[in-house]
Amino acid sequence: TDRYVSLWNEPDAARRRATIEALWTPTGANYTASKAAVGYEELDARVTSAYAAYVGTGEYVFRAHTPAVAHHDAVKVEWEMVAVATDTVASIGLEFLVLDAEGRIVSDHQFLVS
């Protein structure tokens, strides 16, 4: 889960892509309330877009909010988006990850908490 959270802060495009391929299955998906990204190309675009909008500006960084909890091929990851200048939490989210037998993400469902 540390690699998952740090992925969203990764400035190097090649490292982001390599991490996506290490974490997700080839047909893995990331779902938000308004978007679906399926497969490595769309996942790469999704992560890169979030990076550019939030982290790449220097305004925010993502970090774990609470320790991850896992059981039966599922993981709950709570994260926070923190303003770099003030170290204040701007947003909190929850990811529900469904994993395959090798521990790679099959589906990633995002829920915004605040």
Number of C-alpha atoms within 10 A of each C-alpha: 16 11 12 16 17 15 22 21 21 20 14 10 12 11 12 20 20 13 17 24 19 14 19 24 20 17 15 23 21 23 18 13 9 5 10 14 20 20 17 19 14 16 23 20 13 18 21 22 14 13 22 14 13 18 22 16 10 13 14 23 23 22 18 19 15 12 12 15 12 13 8 8 15 18 18 19 22 23 21 23 21 20 18 14 9 9 11 12 16 12 14 18 16 21 20 20 22 21 20 15 9 8 14 19 27 22 22 23 16 18 15 14 11 10
